[in-house]
Amino acid sequence: MIIKNGIVFTDNCEFQKTDVTIEEDRIAGVGKSHSQADIDASNLYIIPGLVEIHMHGAMGFDFSDGTDEAFSQLAIFLIQRGVTSFLATSMSLPKPRLELI
């Protein structure tokens, strides 16, 4: 797959208008391609998946809630923002509250 004309975050930690080649679900190359575009990403940013290393909650949910709904809603919230991995961080709650979770 060839993604053409995207604004790509490069190894130099800079944004550059260029193409991205994907082979077997992996980035195979970054740079101008002479192949036809499968996707035209003109004026769109292409960045690697983000990793959230410290998050307690959002959207009225908290990982300390300890519910399937909280985890699901927070995962949806994060994936919609380009986060591909996250570390669910609990809060320093009183021991009786943590024992309920």
ZAVEX-648726 format. One record per atom (N, C-alpha, C): x, y, z; atom name; residue in three letters; residue number from 0. Coordinates in nm, 4 decimals, decimal comma. Layout:
N
+----------+----------+----------+------+------+-----+
:       px :       py :       pz : site : code : pos :
+----------+----------+----------+------+------+-----+
:        X :        Y :        Z :   CA :  ALA : NUM :
...
+----------+----------+----------+------+------+-----+
// end
This chain:
101
+----------+----------+----------+------+------+-----+
:       px :       py :       pz : site : code : pos :
+----------+----------+----------+------+------+-----+
:   0,0840 :  -0,1172 :   0,0000 :    N :  MET :   0 :
:   0,0000 :   0,0000 :   0,0000 :   CA :  MET :   0 :
:   0,0888 :   0,1239 :   0,0000 :    C :  MET :   0 :
:   0,0530 :   0,2205 :  -0,0790 :    N :  ILE :   1 :
:   0,1258 :   0,3466 :  -0,0867 :   CA :  ILE :   1 :
:   0,0349 :   0,4589 :  -0,0372 :    C :  ILE :   1 :
:   0,0809 :   0,5282 :   0,0658 :    N :  ILE :   2 :
:   0,0117 :   0,6467 :   0,1171 :   CA :  ILE :   2 :
:   0,0916 :   0,7662 :   0,0669 :    C :  ILE :   2 :
:   0,0287 :   0,8476 :  -0,0181 :    N :  LYS :   3 :
:   0,0990 :   0,9573 :  -0,0849 :   CA :  LYS :   3 :
:   0,0686 :   1,0924 :  -0,0204 :    C :  LYS :   3 :
:   0,1700 :   1,1792 :  -0,0254 :    N :  ASN :   4 :
:   0,1567 :   1,3217 :   0,0051 :   CA :  ASN :   4 :
:   0,1205 :   1,3531 :   0,1499 :    C :  ASN :   4 :
:   0,1468 :   1,2609 :   0,2403 :    N :  GLY :   5 :
:   0,1173 :   1,2882 :   0,3803 :   CA :  GLY :   5 :
:   0,2234 :   1,3767 :   0,4437 :    C :  GLY :   5 :
:   0,1875 :   1,4386 :   0,5532 :    N :  ILE :   6 :
:   0,2829 :   1,5155 :   0,6327 :   CA :  ILE :   6 :
:   0,3330 :   1,4183 :   0,7388 :    C :  ILE :   6 :
:   0,4530 :   1,3641 :   0,7159 :    N :  VAL :   7 :
:   0,5048 :   1,2495 :   0,7906 :   CA :  VAL :   7 :
:   0,6021 :   1,2943 :   0,8989 :    C :  VAL :   7 :
:   0,5851 :   1,2392 :   1,0176 :    N :  PHE :   8 :
:   0,6813 :   1,2611 :   1,1258 :   CA :  PHE :   8 :
:   0,7979 :   1,1669 :   1,1016 :    C :  PHE :   8 :
:   0,9144 :   1,2225 :   1,0702 :    N :  THR :   9 :
:   1,0284 :   1,1427 :   1,0259 :   CA :  THR :   9 :
:   1,1227 :   1,1060 :   1,1412 :    C :  THR :   9 :
:   1,2233 :   1,0247 :   1,1087 :    N :  ASP :  10 :
:   1,3267 :   0,9859 :   1,2056 :   CA :  ASP :  10 :
:   1,4029 :   1,1066 :   1,2590 :    C :  ASP :  10 :
:   1,4025 :   1,2153 :   1,1848 :    N :  ASN :  11 :
:   1,4712 :   1,3381 :   1,2270 :   CA :  ASN :  11 :
:   1,3855 :   1,4223 :   1,3213 :    C :  ASN :  11 :
:   1,2700 :   1,3669 :   1,3618 :    N :  CYS :  12 :
:   1,1757 :   1,4383 :   1,4508 :   CA :  CYS :  12 :
:   1,1257 :   1,5674 :   1,3866 :    C :  CYS :  12 :
:   1,1046 :   1,5618 :   1,2560 :    N :  GLU :  13 :
:   1,0510 :   1,6748 :   1,1817 :   CA :  GLU :  13 :
:   0,9363 :   1,6247 :   1,0943 :    C :  GLU :  13 :
:   0,8479 :   1,7166 :   1,0591 :    N :  PHE :  14 :
:   0,7407 :   1,6833 :   0,9660 :   CA :  PHE :  14 :
:   0,7867 :   1,7151 :   0,8246 :    C :  PHE :  14 :
:   0,7598 :   1,6211 :   0,7326 :    N :  GLN :  15 :
:   0,8001 :   1,6364 :   0,5934 :   CA :  GLN :  15 :
:   0,6887 :   1,5809 :   0,5057 :    C :  GLN :  15 :
:   0,6558 :   1,6519 :   0,3981 :    N :  LYS :  16 :
:   0,5564 :   1,6015 :   0,3040 :   CA :  LYS :  16 :
:   0,6212 :   1,4945 :   0,2179 :    C :  LYS :  16 :
:   0,5730 :   1,3710 :   0,2317 :    N :  THR :  17 :
:   0,6322 :   1,2593 :   0,1578 :   CA :  THR :  17 :
:   0,5341 :   1,1424 :   0,1532 :    C :  THR :  17 :
:   0,5813 :   1,0276 :   0,1096 :    N :  ASP :  18 :
:   0,4986 :   0,9084 :   0,0946 :   CA :  ASP :  18 :
:   0,5425 :   0,8010 :   0,1940 :    C :  ASP :  18 :
:   0,4510 :   0,7113 :   0,2246 :    N :  VAL :  19 :
:   0,4799 :   0,5980 :   0,3127 :   CA :  VAL :  19 :
:   0,4379 :   0,4709 :   0,2406 :    C :  VAL :  19 :
:   0,5271 :   0,3732 :   0,2373 :    N :  THR :  20 :
:   0,4981 :   0,2434 :   0,1773 :   CA :  THR :  20 :
:   0,4757 :   0,1424 :   0,2893 :    C :  THR :  20 :
:   0,3629 :   0,0715 :   0,2819 :    N :  ILE :  21 :
:   0,3277 :  -0,0306 :   0,3803 :   CA :  ILE :  21 :
:   0,3311 :  -0,1658 :   0,3110 :    C :  ILE :  21 :
:   0,4003 :  -0,2627 :   0,3716 :    N :  GLU :  22 :
:   0,4029 :  -0,4008 :   0,3215 :   CA :  GLU :  22 :
:   0,3772 :  -0,4948 :   0,4383 :    C :  GLU :  22 :
:   0,2802 :  -0,5818 :   0,4226 :    N :  GLU :  23 :
:   0,2457 :  -0,6798 :   0,5257 :   CA :  GLU :  23 :
:   0,2249 :  -0,6143 :   0,6623 :    C :  GLU :  23 :
:   0,1465 :  -0,5072 :   0,6664 :    N :  ASP :  24 :
:   0,1105 :  -0,4369 :   0,7907 :   CA :  ASP :  24 :
:   0,2283 :  -0,3705 :   0,8596 :    C :  ASP :  24 :
:   0,3361 :  -0,3450 :   0,7884 :    N :  ARG :  25 :
:   0,4540 :  -0,2789 :   0,8456 :   CA :  ARG :  25 :
:   0,4980 :  -0,1655 :   0,7533 :    C :  ARG :  25 :
:   0,5578 :  -0,0623 :   0,8118 :    N :  ILE :  26 :
:   0,6148 :   0,0448 :   0,7316 :   CA :  ILE :  26 :
:   0,7393 :  -0,0100 :   0,6624 :    C :  ILE :  26 :
:   0,7370 :  -0,0095 :   0,5304 :    N :  ALA :  27 :
:   0,8491 :  -0,0620 :   0,4528 :   CA :  ALA :  27 :
:   0,9392 :   0,0498 :   0,4017 :    C :  ALA :  27 :
:   0,8863 :   0,1709 :   0,3949 :    N :  GLY :  28 :
:   0,9674 :   0,2807 :   0,3463 :   CA :  GLY :  28 :
:   0,8989 :   0,4144 :   0,3637 :    C :  GLY :  28 :
:   0,9806 :   0,5154 :   0,3802 :    N :  VAL :  29 :
:   0,9325 :   0,6535 :   0,3882 :   CA :  VAL :  29 :
:   1,0134 :   0,7334 :   0,2878 :    C :  VAL :  29 :
:   0,9460 :   0,7983 :   0,1947 :    N :  GLY :  30 :
:   1,0120 :   0,8757 :   0,0900 :   CA :  GLY :  30 :
:   0,9268 :   0,8719 :  -0,0353 :    C :  GLY :  30 :
:   0,9589 :   0,9577 :  -0,1283 :    N :  LYS :  31 :
:   0,8801 :   0,9669 :  -0,2518 :   CA :  LYS :  31 :
:   0,8748 :   0,8326 :  -0,3235 :    C :  LYS :  31 :
:   0,7535 :   0,7940 :  -0,3591 :    N :  SER :  32 :
:   0,7308 :   0,6697 :  -0,4322 :   CA :  SER :  32 :
:   0,6818 :   0,7038 :  -0,5720 :    C :  SER :  32 :
:   0,7236 :   0,6248 :  -0,6694 :    N :  HIS :  33 :
:   0,6795 :   0,6457 :  -0,8075 :   CA :  HIS :  33 :
:   0,5581 :   0,5594 :  -0,8403 :    C :  HIS :  33 :
:   0,5133 :   0,4816 :  -0,7425 :    N :  SER :  34 :
:   0,3947 :   0,3979 :  -0,7616 :   CA :  SER :  34 :
:   0,2687 :   0,4804 :  -0,7415 :    C :  SER :  34 :
:   0,1592 :   0,4267 :  -0,7917 :    N :  GLN :  35 :
:   0,0297 :   0,4926 :  -0,7788 :   CA :  GLN :  35 :
:  -0,0160 :   0,4880 :  -0,6328 :    C :  GLN :  35 :
:  -0,0830 :   0,5934 :  -0,5894 :    N :  ALA :  36 :
:  -0,1303 :   0,6031 :  -0,4510 :   CA :  ALA :  36 :
:  -0,2492 :   0,5122 :  -0,4263 :    C :  ALA :  36 :
:  -0,2464 :   0,4405 :  -0,3155 :    N :  ASP :  37 :
:  -0,3650 :   0,3702 :  -0,2673 :   CA :  ASP :  37 :
:  -0,4484 :   0,4649 :  -0,1819 :    C :  ASP :  37 :
:  -0,3795 :   0,5532 :  -0,1129 :    N :  ILE :  38 :
:  -0,4450 :   0,6532 :  -0,0278 :   CA :  ILE :  38 :
:  -0,3780 :   0,7870 :  -0,0531 :    C :  ILE :  38 :
:  -0,4572 :   0,8908 :  -0,0777 :    N :  ASP :  39 :
:  -0,4037 :   1,0258 :  -0,0904 :   CA :  ASP :  39 :
:  -0,4201 :   1,0935 :   0,0455 :    C :  ASP :  39 :
:  -0,3085 :   1,1206 :   0,1123 :    N :  ALA :  40 :
:  -0,3108 :   1,1799 :   0,2458 :   CA :  ALA :  40 :
:  -0,2745 :   1,3282 :   0,2417 :    C :  ALA :  40 :
:  -0,3011 :   1,3941 :   0,1298 :    N :  SER :  41 :
:  -0,2695 :   1,5368 :   0,1185 :   CA :  SER :  41 :
:  -0,3296 :   1,6137 :   0,2354 :    C :  SER :  41 :
:  -0,2456 :   1,6959 :   0,2976 :    N :  ASN :  42 :
:  -0,2845 :   1,7806 :   0,4113 :   CA :  ASN :  42 :
:  -0,3212 :   1,7016 :   0,5376 :    C :  ASN :  42 :
:  -0,2846 :   1,5741 :   0,5427 :    N :  LEU :  43 :
:  -0,3084 :   1,4927 :   0,6622 :   CA :  LEU :  43 :
:  -0,1749 :   1,4553 :   0,7250 :    C :  LEU :  43 :
:  -0,1737 :   1,4485 :   0,8564 :    N :  TYR :  44 :
:  -0,0524 :   1,4100 :   0,9279 :   CA :  TYR :  44 :
:  -0,0460 :   1,2582 :   0,9418 :    C :  TYR :  44 :
:   0,0739 :   1,2041 :   0,9284 :    N :  ILE :  45 :
:   0,0985 :   1,0618 :   0,9496 :   CA :  ILE :  45 :
:   0,2033 :   1,0519 :   1,0603 :    C :  ILE :  45 :
:   0,1619 :   0,9943 :   1,1728 :    N :  ILE :  46 :
:   0,2524 :   0,9806 :   1,2866 :   CA :  ILE :  46 :
:   0,2483 :   0,8365 :   1,3357 :    C :  ILE :  46 :
:   0,3509 :   0,7946 :   1,4097 :    N :  PRO :  47 :
:   0,3453 :   0,6598 :   1,4680 :   CA :  PRO :  47 :
:   0,2366 :   0,6552 :   1,5746 :    C :  PRO :  47 :
:   0,1913 :   0,5352 :   1,6082 :    N :  GLY :  48 :
:   0,0940 :   0,5215 :   1,7161 :   CA :  GLY :  48 :
:   0,1519 :   0,5751 :   1,8453 :    C :  GLY :  48 :
:   0,0708 :   0,6476 :   1,9191 :    N :  LEU :  49 :
:   0,1156 :   0,7083 :   2,0444 :   CA :  LEU :  49 :
:   0,1032 :   0,6089 :   2,1594 :    C :  LEU :  49 :
:   0,1877 :   0,6249 :   2,2607 :    N :  VAL :  50 :
:   0,1841 :   0,5413 :   2,3800 :   CA :  VAL :  50 :
:   0,1607 :   0,6321 :   2,5000 :    C :  VAL :  50 :
:   0,0537 :   0,6080 :   2,5729 :    N :  GLU :  51 :
:   0,0199 :   0,6846 :   2,6935 :   CA :  GLU :  51 :
:   0,0766 :   0,6084 :   2,8122 :    C :  GLU :  51 :
:   0,1764 :   0,6668 :   2,8810 :    N :  ILE :  52 :
:   0,2432 :   0,5937 :   2,9885 :   CA :  ILE :  52 :
:   0,1924 :   0,6293 :   3,1285 :    C :  ILE :  52 :
:   0,0997 :   0,7238 :   3,1391 :    N :  HIS :  53 :
:   0,0469 :   0,7590 :   3,2710 :   CA :  HIS :  53 :
:  -0,0881 :   0,8265 :   3,2525 :    C :  HIS :  53 :
:  -0,1940 :   0,7521 :   3,2812 :    N :  MET :  54 :
:  -0,3286 :   0,8077 :   3,2656 :   CA :  MET :  54 :
:  -0,4190 :   0,7484 :   3,3712 :    C :  MET :  54 :
:  -0,4922 :   0,8363 :   3,4385 :    N :  HIS :  55 :
:  -0,5870 :   0,7923 :   3,5407 :   CA :  HIS :  55 :
:  -0,7276 :   0,7752 :   3,4837 :    C :  HIS :  55 :
:  -0,7674 :   0,8668 :   3,3966 :    N :  GLY :  56 :
:  -0,9021 :   0,8586 :   3,3435 :   CA :  GLY :  56 :
:  -0,9360 :   0,9757 :   3,2549 :    C :  GLY :  56 :
:  -1,0589 :   0,9744 :   3,2051 :    N :  ALA :  57 :
:  -1,1118 :   1,0801 :   3,1187 :   CA :  ALA :  57 :
:  -1,2602 :   1,0534 :   3,0983 :    C :  ALA :  57 :
:  -1,3302 :   1,1529 :   3,0494 :    N :  MET :  58 :
:  -1,4705 :   1,1379 :   3,0100 :   CA :  MET :  58 :
:  -1,5589 :   1,0874 :   3,1256 :    C :  MET :  58 :
:  -1,5222 :   1,1215 :   3,2494 :    N :  GLY :  59 :
:  -1,6014 :   1,0776 :   3,3644 :   CA :  GLY :  59 :
:  -1,5723 :   0,9363 :   3,4108 :    C :  GLY :  59 :
:  -1,4716 :   0,8722 :   3,3524 :    N :  PHE :  60 :
:  -1,4323 :   0,7364 :   3,3915 :   CA :  PHE :  60 :
:  -1,2909 :   0,7411 :   3,4485 :    C :  PHE :  60 :
:  -1,2609 :   0,6467 :   3,5345 :    N :  ASP :  61 :
:  -1,1287 :   0,6371 :   3,5957 :   CA :  ASP :  61 :
:  -1,0912 :   0,4896 :   3,6035 :    C :  ASP :  61 :
:  -0,9636 :   0,4589 :   3,5828 :    N :  PHE :  62 :
:  -0,9215 :   0,3192 :   3,5928 :   CA :  PHE :  62 :
:  -0,9447 :   0,2636 :   3,7327 :    C :  PHE :  62 :
:  -0,9439 :   0,3511 :   3,8334 :    N :  SER :  63 :
:  -0,9709 :   0,3068 :   3,9702 :   CA :  SER :  63 :
:  -1,1170 :   0,2655 :   3,9895 :    C :  SER :  63 :
:  -1,2034 :   0,2975 :   3,8919 :    N :  ASP :  64 :
:  -1,3418 :   0,2495 :   3,8992 :   CA :  ASP :  64 :
:  -1,3445 :   0,0973 :   3,8997 :    C :  ASP :  64 :
:  -1,2487 :   0,0374 :   3,8292 :    N :  GLY :  65 :
:  -1,2373 :  -0,1083 :   3,8254 :   CA :  GLY :  65 :
:  -1,3507 :  -0,1785 :   3,7532 :    C :  GLY :  65 :
:  -1,4159 :  -0,1085 :   3,6597 :    N :  THR :  66 :
:  -1,5269 :  -0,1700 :   3,5876 :   CA :  THR :  66 :
:  -1,4896 :  -0,1932 :   3,4416 :    C :  THR :  66 :
:  -1,5554 :  -0,2915 :   3,3802 :    N :  ASP :  67 :
:  -1,5349 :  -0,3168 :   3,2376 :   CA :  ASP :  67 :
:  -1,5734 :  -0,1942 :   3,1565 :    C :  ASP :  67 :
:  -1,6817 :  -0,1269 :   3,1966 :    N :  GLU :  68 :
:  -1,7270 :  -0,0082 :   3,1229 :   CA :  GLU :  68 :
:  -1,6208 :   0,1011 :   3,1252 :    C :  GLU :  68 :
:  -1,5591 :   0,1246 :   3,2414 :    N :  ALA :  69 :
:  -1,4562 :   0,2284 :   3,2506 :   CA :  ALA :  69 :
:  -1,3396 :   0,1961 :   3,1579 :    C :  ALA :  69 :
:  -1,2907 :   0,0720 :   3,1618 :    N :  PHE :  70 :
:  -1,1787 :   0,0338 :   3,0765 :   CA :  PHE :  70 :
:  -1,2162 :   0,0455 :   2,9289 :    C :  PHE :  70 :
:  -1,3342 :  -0,0010 :   2,8920 :    N :  SER :  71 :
:  -1,3772 :   0,0047 :   2,7517 :   CA :  SER :  71 :
:  -1,3900 :   0,1485 :   2,7027 :    C :  SER :  71 :
:  -1,4541 :   0,2324 :   2,7821 :    N :  GLN :  72 :
:  -1,4747 :   0,3720 :   2,7408 :   CA :  GLN :  72 :
:  -1,3423 :   0,4469 :   2,7315 :    C :  GLN :  72 :
:  -1,2517 :   0,4208 :   2,8248 :    N :  LEU :  73 :
:  -1,1212 :   0,4861 :   2,8198 :   CA :  LEU :  73 :
:  -1,0390 :   0,4368 :   2,7012 :    C :  LEU :  73 :
:  -1,0468 :   0,3084 :   2,6703 :    N :  ALA :  74 :
:  -0,9761 :   0,2548 :   2,5537 :   CA :  ALA :  74 :
:  -1,0289 :   0,3181 :   2,4250 :    C :  ALA :  74 :
:  -1,1596 :   0,3321 :   2,4132 :    N :  ILE :  75 :
:  -1,2198 :   0,3958 :   2,2952 :   CA :  ILE :  75 :
:  -1,1742 :   0,5409 :   2,2859 :    C :  ILE :  75 :
:  -1,1781 :   0,6125 :   2,3983 :    N :  PHE :  76 :
:  -1,1338 :   0,7518 :   2,4031 :   CA :  PHE :  76 :
:  -0,9904 :   0,7646 :   2,3513 :    C :  PHE :  76 :
:  -0,9020 :   0,6758 :   2,3961 :    N :  LEU :  77 :
:  -0,7610 :   0,6842 :   2,3586 :   CA :  LEU :  77 :
:  -0,7374 :   0,6462 :   2,2123 :    C :  LEU :  77 :
:  -0,7982 :   0,5388 :   2,1645 :    N :  ILE :  78 :
:  -0,7740 :   0,4958 :   2,0267 :   CA :  ILE :  78 :
:  -0,8218 :   0,6009 :   1,9267 :    C :  ILE :  78 :
:  -0,9264 :   0,6754 :   1,9620 :    N :  GLN :  79 :
:  -0,9759 :   0,7814 :   1,8737 :   CA :  GLN :  79 :
:  -0,8780 :   0,8979 :   1,8643 :    C :  GLN :  79 :
:  -0,7793 :   0,9002 :   1,9518 :    N :  ARG :  80 :
:  -0,6795 :   1,0063 :   1,9536 :   CA :  ARG :  80 :
:  -0,5406 :   0,9571 :   1,9123 :    C :  ARG :  80 :
:  -0,5336 :   0,8379 :   1,8521 :    N :  GLY :  81 :
:  -0,4082 :   0,7875 :   1,7998 :   CA :  GLY :  81 :
:  -0,3232 :   0,7107 :   1,8990 :    C :  GLY :  81 :
:  -0,3782 :   0,6835 :   2,0174 :    N :  VAL :  82 :
:  -0,3039 :   0,6082 :   2,1180 :   CA :  VAL :  82 :
:  -0,3243 :   0,4595 :   2,0913 :    C :  VAL :  82 :
:  -0,2134 :   0,3861 :   2,0743 :    N :  THR :  83 :
:  -0,2220 :   0,2437 :   2,0436 :   CA :  THR :  83 :
:  -0,1914 :   0,1560 :   2,1639 :    C :  THR :  83 :
:  -0,1299 :   0,2133 :   2,2679 :    N :  SER :  84 :
:  -0,0978 :   0,1400 :   2,3904 :   CA :  SER :  84 :
:  -0,1086 :   0,2352 :   2,5084 :    C :  SER :  84 :
:  -0,1497 :   0,1826 :   2,6240 :    N :  PHE :  85 :
:  -0,1579 :   0,2702 :   2,7409 :   CA :  PHE :  85 :
:  -0,1342 :   0,1920 :   2,8688 :    C :  PHE :  85 :
:  -0,0896 :   0,2640 :   2,9706 :    N :  LEU :  86 :
:  -0,0706 :   0,2085 :   3,1031 :   CA :  LEU :  86 :
:  -0,1801 :   0,2648 :   3,1924 :    C :  LEU :  86 :
:  -0,2699 :   0,1789 :   3,2347 :    N :  ALA :  87 :
:  -0,3786 :   0,2213 :   3,3238 :   CA :  ALA :  87 :
:  -0,3183 :   0,2504 :   3,4608 :    C :  ALA :  87 :
:  -0,3297 :   0,3737 :   3,5056 :    N :  THR :  88 :
:  -0,2679 :   0,4163 :   3,6305 :   CA :  THR :  88 :
:  -0,3754 :   0,4377 :   3,7357 :    C :  THR :  88 :
:  -0,3617 :   0,3675 :   3,8483 :    N :  SER :  89 :
:  -0,4591 :   0,3858 :   3,9558 :   CA :  SER :  89 :
:  -0,4206 :   0,5061 :   4,0404 :    C :  SER :  89 :
:  -0,5133 :   0,5511 :   4,1212 :    N :  MET :  90 :
:  -0,4869 :   0,6653 :   4,2080 :   CA :  MET :  90 :
:  -0,4558 :   0,6160 :   4,3485 :    C :  MET :  90 :
:  -0,3920 :   0,7005 :   4,4245 :    N :  SER :  91 :
:  -0,3651 :   0,6699 :   4,5650 :   CA :  SER :  91 :
:  -0,4931 :   0,6948 :   4,6441 :    C :  SER :  91 :
:  -0,5731 :   0,5919 :   4,6549 :    N :  LEU :  92 :
:  -0,6996 :   0,6014 :   4,7264 :   CA :  LEU :  92 :
:  -0,6842 :   0,5368 :   4,8641 :    C :  LEU :  92 :
:  -0,7701 :   0,5742 :   4,9568 :    N :  PRO :  93 :
:  -0,7649 :   0,5089 :   5,0872 :   CA :  PRO :  93 :
:  -0,7846 :   0,3575 :   5,0735 :    C :  PRO :  93 :
:  -0,7185 :   0,2808 :   5,1603 :    N :  LYS :  94 :
:  -0,7208 :   0,1358 :   5,1519 :   CA :  LYS :  94 :
:  -0,8630 :   0,0781 :   5,1456 :    C :  LYS :  94 :
:  -0,9593 :   0,1256 :   5,2295 :    N :  PRO :  95 :
:  -1,0949 :   0,0709 :   5,2199 :   CA :  PRO :  95 :
:  -1,1572 :   0,0878 :   5,0793 :    C :  PRO :  95 :
:  -1,1280 :   0,1989 :   5,0135 :    N :  ARG :  96 :
:  -1,1813 :   0,2221 :   4,8773 :   CA :  ARG :  96 :
:  -1,1160 :   0,1267 :   4,7789 :    C :  ARG :  96 :
:  -0,9844 :   0,1070 :   4,7897 :    N :  LEU :  97 :
:  -0,9153 :   0,0159 :   4,6986 :   CA :  LEU :  97 :
:  -0,9606 :  -0,1277 :   4,7184 :    C :  LEU :  97 :
:  -0,9936 :  -0,1651 :   4,8407 :    N :  GLU :  98 :
:  -1,0387 :  -0,3012 :   4,8669 :   CA :  GLU :  98 :
:  -1,1730 :  -0,3304 :   4,8023 :    C :  GLU :  98 :
:  -1,2527 :  -0,2261 :   4,7772 :    N :  LEU :  99 :
:  -1,3823 :  -0,2431 :   4,7111 :   CA :  LEU :  99 :
:  -1,3641 :  -0,2687 :   4,5620 :    C :  LEU :  99 :
:  -1,2538 :  -0,2261 :   4,5086 :    N :  ILE : 100 :
:  -1,2305 :  -0,2370 :   4,3631 :   CA :  ILE : 100 :
:  -1,1890 :  -0,3733 :   4,3287 :    C :  ILE : 100 :
+----------+----------+----------+------+------+-----+
// end
